[in-house]
Each structure stands twice: as structure tokens, then as C-alpha cells.
């Protein structure tokens, strides 16, 4: 390995080696370091005469958790210790760079001091480990290794391990800095505008602004930070704002506007970049636009990594960051998302696992993490859009929330711009396990926006989409979620009103939705189930629930029984007293379909709803939902034509100008 330049800076830098913060929880350390040096995972294909072959897994904790963190980019490995940087933030996702970038080689550069070894490994797409090479280190030196990206067509990673000598002659080995580099300077400029719309999250926003200003290299790459403040609790009034703003200086632009939702906030960011308003008319000089949510915890190096990936991309493309869970910070919430173009639903990419805990199953132990995952879009908790792409595609649709990021990704793909969700580029965001936004006030936006996006990018025949949607109607009704069906009906009605209604609805839809939802029992959560009389079930009965029906015949039978029960009058005695209390995890359709009333806890456990069966409402909502589904099916071709013809106005300057100026 020859002597090489400073490994943590420069126009060739793709990603720095970074270490956890001093205040990070213990489990978060596993995202940066794998201190179980004996961990090996070697999947091997079975021989021709074998049906299967067992997986060899060996774990040793010798020397674990002894690495001393000296700073965000430096650490010391004590004598008789081994540590692997085959971790989420420090391994190099070679399969993604092989697929999407112009690079054919990458260079690992390390600044080391002390006594020990550095060894480099790679994996295949199935997770098999392959030793690449290594070298002994004595004293202070900068070392580098050029590595081939050609073996990574289907996926795989590079990483390095550091090992120190044992015995009486053992000594520490200090990593003063390290990084993965390109063999030549990046094309174009690192000039990114960070856009972060917010609604009443001033503390989180100040934390993100502080993080952006805390790293000189990140700050040097940021041209501007545009923050549309849509709330009543202003970011300017939050403790710590003045200090964060002082570091960012004139880069920071806060734009006060009414609550236009995520799409209105992100559209404002792009509008300010491309066109500008007031004293900033003419826009902002930049090459990249980086969308981020307001309720995140930022790993600043992710900004640099996203910009580097964009600059080295073979063609202009969207670069997405992954979502780690704020509630359980070692968990990778999703690897990437795709869209079923027939049902027009988004979901996790095939052969991936949601909420994967990288503290208990590290990168080196998890084969599926090594296969490259391709996506249709990236959620806007963190997504980089090249300015050139934004100029071509226009602004987000005026959808308020839900589906705006998915629609933009599909719009980009239709225009020839792909999206990559890149491991190692990530933020922490509140996990969705504590909410059910398909049944709360957001249900309206789910239903309406799904139809809008499908009209623009979906199937010629909407039959599968509408069948699935009507099944949701029945499921909501079995669950006594009458507010969700009311919002579905409103969503379909507003979709049928055509694209002309989208801009007028943008500033008023939320108030309409909340007022409508509050008309129904399930839309008025109680602080506790104790606010209504207790159910009379004994302790044993209150904890026993029916098993789910298995097989199409039993599901159909259960559904038929549920429909018949919902057509019969409920027991009047159970109108004021719940028949039983149902925990959220047990609130399934086959449970609630057999009840006349129930309290159901909310997904976050903070309250409960008192739900009461209403046969008249059941009949009325089934009939109205069916009528609207049939109307959409009948008018689908005409509706598609109207929405597609209106798209230039919905996403262009003239359409949004009426909102922003």
C-alpha cells in the first residue's frame, strides 16, 4: 500500500470513516463498529447431490467493545483487540456504486499509527466473505488500497478490519482518519440546497440546523438551507436557534407560510431554488436539492455521501437516504420501496426485512443486506434531487401529504431518471409502528392521492386497484372505523371533481378532514378506556381472542358472518358499556366484526376509541362507497386524460405561483 493523501477530505472523497457520538446509545455503536471479530457467515450453495447445506455461523466476543472513540473520525484499538469496520455506516456499498456510478475502482485510504494490521474483505451478493488483502502497520503512516468494483454486479460490500498484537509486545493502533475515495476528482460541483419544511417541530429543526453547521465539510457543500415554517410554534423562537443560525449565516432562509403539508413545503423549497420570491427572485445557485423531514436526527456525513453519489452517477438520478428508527436507533426501518403498478400500492422491496436490528444481526451476519435492492422511489425523509432533474420534471403535486414522493419518483422514472436508495446514507426518523395512518385523518389523503398518482402513472384498467380499495371499505366497516370510510368517500368524491380541485383544496383540506372525522366515535380518541364503563368480561375472557380464519373458504365465511351481524340491530345495553376492551394488536376485523361495541387502544398506546356498531351507517356507507368505486371505474379513461393534461399546471411555476406569490 503506497503513501496517500489525507483520507478525510478532497474532491475524490466518497464517504468518510465515522464514529458514534459520545451521547449515542450503546446499540447505535453497532452501526459504526462491529466489535465481534469472530463473527463469520459463509453461505454456500448445495452440491449437486445435496438438497440443502447448513449455514456456518461462528461468534466470538473476545476483545469486544474495547475500541476507544477519540472523535467523529478517529478511534484507538487497544492491544490484543480486533475491530471490524464492516458496519452499516463504514462498510462501502460497492454493489450500488458498481450499478449506478461511472467508477470501476475505489480506493480505501487510512491514516494509522501504532502497531497492528489492516485487512480488507469483500462480499458477494449472497453475503459470502472473501479476503482481499492486508498489511502490517508499524508507526505512523497513511496507507491506501485500490479496489476493483467489477465483481459487484448483483451487490456486495467492501470493508476493513483493524487488529492489534497481543502479548508483552502488544501496542495500540490508532485510526486518525479514513475514507473511501474515487481515483479522480468528482465531476461538477458540491453545491446543495437543503430543504426542510416544518410544522410545529422547532426543537427538531434547530437540532438539524445545528448538525449541518457542526461539520465544516458539510457546511462548505451547503449553498443554502430553505426552511418553510408552516407552524404556529416558530423555529426562530426555539432555544438554540440563534446559535445555529449564526453558524449558517446567510445560507439560512426561513419562509413563513400557511400549513400546506409536506407537498406544499417541499414545493416551496424547489420553487425558491428554481424561481425565488421577493428579494431572492431568480432562485438559488446550486447543483443539488436535498429534501429532509423536520422530525429527523441527521448523520451529517450522509449529506456529503449523497452529494458524492450524485456527482459520480452515470446519469442524473435521485439519490435516497435510508430510514433508521428513532425509537430503536439500531434498527433499519426499510431497505427500499417499490410500487405495485397494478394495485398501485407502495411497499418494501422484495426479499428484504423491515425493522432489521443491526445491533443483534450485523451487516456481516445478514446475507440479504448484501444483495443490491432496486427501488421505484425514495421517501422524502431524505432524498437528493439534482437541479437538472427538478428543472425538467417541475415541482411536486399539490397533494398536501401522502404519495407526493412516490409520484415524483414515478414521474422521474418515466422521464428516464432512476432512483437509488443507498445503504450508508441515512437519517433517523420516527418509526411508523406507533401509528395507523390508513385509518386516521390521513386516510383521506391516502385514498385521494393514490387515485391521482394512479391516473398519472397507473394501469389502463383500474379493476385490481378498485377491488382492493373496496375490500378496505369492508375491512374498515368490520372494524367500526366509520370515520375512515367517510374519509375514503370524501377522497373518491374529490378525485372525481378533477385536477382543477387540487390547488383550491390545498390550504383547506386538512380542516375539512379533521372536522369530518370528529363526527364519528372512532375519530374522537379518549385519553383512556377508563372514561367509559368497564366491560363485564372476566379476566380470563378479556384476554382470549379468536384465531384468524385460514384459507379462502374460512375467510369468506367469516366475512359473510361479519356482514350479516352488521346488518342486525346491536344490543342496546352495549351502546354505553363496551362489550369488551380490545388492545390495538388484537383489533382485527374477525375480532371486531363479532362485537356490538368495544374500546380499542390507539397504536401509540396513549388513548382509546369507543367504537359502536351502527347497521344504518354500515348500509349507507357500503352503498355510497360502491357507487363511487363504480363511478371511478366508468370514468377512468376520461379522468386519466384530465389529470395528465393538467400535470404541467399542477407541477409548474404558473400553478404554484398562485400559492406562493
WOCORHU-V712357 format. One record per residue. N is the residue number from 0. PHI is phi in whole degrees, 0 to 359 (NA if undefined). Layout:
[[N;PHI] [N;PHI]]
//
This chain:
[[0;NA] [1;280] [2;298] [3;218] [4;284] [5;308] [6;281] [7;254] [8;220] [9;109] [10;287] [11;267] [12;292] [13;259] [14;201] [15;278] [16;283] [17;234] [18;241] [19;294] [20;285] [21;302] [22;268] [23;293] [24;300] [25;303] [26;296] [27;294] [28;304] [29;292] [30;285] [31;248] [32;225] [33;250] [34;263] [35;251] [36;295] [37;273] [38;287] [39;225] [40;222] [41;230] [42;290] [43;230] [44;297] [45;295] [46;290] [47;305] [48;264] [49;246] [50;278] [51;203] [52;222] [53;291] [54;267] [55;267] [56;229] [57;236] [58;236] [59;231] [60;255] [61;301] [62;77] [63;296] [64;61] [65;250] [66;295] [67;264] [68;276] [69;263] [70;177] [71;293] [72;233] [73;219] [74;203] [75;240] [76;261] [77;294] [78;301] [79;62] [80;225] [81;228] [82;224] [83;254] [84;261] [85;279] [86;235] [87;303] [88;273] [89;244] [90;290] [91;251] [92;284] [93;299] [94;299] [95;284] [96;292] [97;295] [98;284] [99;245] [100;256] [101;276] [102;282] [103;244] [104;221] [105;221] [106;242] [107;271] [108;238] [109;227] [110;251] [111;240] [112;213] [113;129] [114;226] [115;165] [116;227] [117;239] [118;233] [119;248] [120;232] [121;223] [122;234] [123;271] [124;295] [125;269] [126;93] [127;297] [128;269] [129;225] [130;286] [131;258] [132;171] [133;196] [134;203] [135;277] [136;243] [137;225] [138;83] [139;261] [140;200] [141;257] [142;237] [143;211] [144;221] [145;278] [146;233] [147;276] [148;266] [149;294] [150;285] [151;245] [152;300] [153;256] [154;140] [155;116] [156;228] [157;252] [158;202] [159;227] [160;243] [161;244] [162;229] [163;249] [164;286] [165;256] [166;78] [167;291] [168;268] [169;295] [170;216] [171;288] [172;229] [173;255] [174;265] [175;278] [176;171] [177;198] [178;188] [179;258] [180;233] [181;278] [182;284] [183;211] [184;297] [185;288] [186;287] [187;70] [188;238] [189;269] [190;215] [191;248] [192;262] [193;270] [194;246] [195;220] [196;293] [197;217] [198;223] [199;56] [200;233] [201;295] [202;293] [203;295] [204;297] [205;297] [206;298] [207;290] [208;299] [209;296] [210;297] [211;298] [212;277] [213;281] [214;244] [215;303] [216;291] [217;295] [218;300] [219;293] [220;274] [221;270] [222;279] [223;202] [224;238] [225;256] [226;235] [227;290] [228;263] [229;253] [230;257] [231;263] [232;262] [233;277] [234;298] [235;300] [236;268] [237;279] [238;301] [239;92] [240;296] [241;299] [242;294] [243;295] [244;294] [245;296] [246;290] [247;287] [248;63] [249;283] [250;293] [251;277] [252;231] [253;262] [254;244] [255;278] [256;205] [257;298] [258;287] [259;250] [260;74] [261;298] [262;294] [263;292] [264;289] [265;291] [266;297] [267;295] [268;302] [269;293] [270;297] [271;295] [272;290] [273;277] [274;234] [275;81] [276;222] [277;56] [278;293] [279;255] [280;303] [281;110] [282;92] [283;237] [284;287] [285;196] [286;246] [287;225] [288;241] [289;247] [290;279] [291;217] [292;290] [293;275] [294;253] [295;238] [296;246] [297;265] [298;266] [299;305] [300;297] [301;298] [302;297] [303;296] [304;294] [305;296] [306;295] [307;298] [308;298] [309;296] [310;292] [311;268] [312;299] [313;298] [314;222] [315;304] [316;204] [317;276] [318;242] [319;258] [320;265] [321;275] [322;251] [323;260] [324;277] [325;287] [326;284] [327;224] [328;287] [329;268] [330;266] [331;271] [332;293] [333;207] [334;275] [335;165] [336;230] [337;230] [338;238] [339;284] [340;286] [341;270] [342;282] [343;56] [344;235] [345;263] [346;201] [347;295] [348;299] [349;300] [350;61] [351;234] [352;233] [353;282] [354;57] [355;285] [356;270] [357;282] [358;278] [359;266] [360;229] [361;287] [362;305] [363;292] [364;264] [365;241] [366;302] [367;293] [368;289] [369;266] [370;280] [371;294] [372;250] [373;261] [374;229] [375;264] [376;198] [377;232] [378;299] [379;271] [380;295] [381;195] [382;208] [383;264] [384;240] [385;301] [386;305] [387;301] [388;292] [389;298] [390;296] [391;281] [392;272] [393;90] [394;270] [395;298] [396;290] [397;280] [398;254] [399;72] [400;216] [401;74] [402;89] [403;292] [404;290] [405;298] [406;299] [407;294] [408;297] [409;290] [410;298] [411;297] [412;297] [413;298] [414;269] [415;97] [416;255] [417;272] [418;236] [419;238] [420;264] [421;253] [422;300] [423;90] [424;253] [425;198] [426;230] [427;262] [428;221] [429;302] [430;292] [431;267] [432;287] [433;255] [434;209] [435;230] [436;284] [437;279] [438;234] [439;262] [440;298] [441;284] [442;302] [443;305] [444;290] [445;302] [446;291] [447;296] [448;289] [449;298] [450;292] [451;298] [452;295] [453;293] [454;297] [455;276] [456;228] [457;265] [458;285] [459;294] [460;249] [461;272] [462;303] [463;296] [464;301] [465;288] [466;297] [467;296] [468;294] [469;290] [470;300] [471;295] [472;304] [473;296] [474;296] [475;304] [476;292] [477;298] [478;275] [479;59] [480;267] [481;293] [482;295] [483;295] [484;289] [485;299] [486;288] [487;297] [488;300] [489;295] [490;298] [491;295] [492;299] [493;290] [494;296] [495;295] [496;291] [497;96] [498;295] [499;296] [500;273] [501;292] [502;296] [503;299] [504;283] [505;306] [506;277] [507;242] [508;299] [509;298] [510;297] [511;298] [512;295] [513;294] [514;294] [515;294] [516;297] [517;292] [518;283] [519;241] [520;304] [521;286] [522;261] [523;236] [524;298] [525;267] [526;294] [527;200] [528;294] [529;287] [530;285] [531;239] [532;302] [533;290] [534;293] [535;268] [536;297] [537;284] [538;299] [539;291] [540;298] [541;289] [542;249] [543;254] [544;228] [545;295] [546;285] [547;293] [548;294] [549;243] [550;95] [551;299] [552;295] [553;289] [554;296] [555;298] [556;296] [557;297] [558;294] [559;298] [560;296] [561;295] [562;296] [563;299] [564;296] [565;288] [566;269] [567;267] [568;292] [569;284] [570;291] [571;302] [572;292] [573;261] [574;282] [575;259] [576;240] [577;296] [578;295] [579;197] [580;262] [581;240] [582;297] [583;304] [584;294] [585;257] [586;278] [587;257] [588;299] [589;285] [590;273] [591;287] [592;296] [593;263] [594;243] [595;268] [596;198] [597;193] [598;266] [599;234] [600;292] [601;282] [602;302] [603;272] [604;75] [605;272] [606;196] [607;204] [608;244] [609;259] [610;256] [611;229] [612;292] [613;224] [614;301] [615;295] [616;294] [617;303] [618;298] [619;296] [620;287] [621;299] [622;296] [623;291] [624;296] [625;297] [626;299] [627;289] [628;298] [629;293] [630;296] [631;296] [632;299] [633;293] [634;260] [635;304] [636;296] [637;293] [638;296] [639;302] [640;298] [641;293] [642;292] [643;290] [644;292] [645;274] [646;304] [647;302] [648;286] [649;294] [650;245] [651;259] [652;297] [653;297] [654;294] [655;282] [656;300] [657;294] [658;269] [659;263] [660;232]]
//
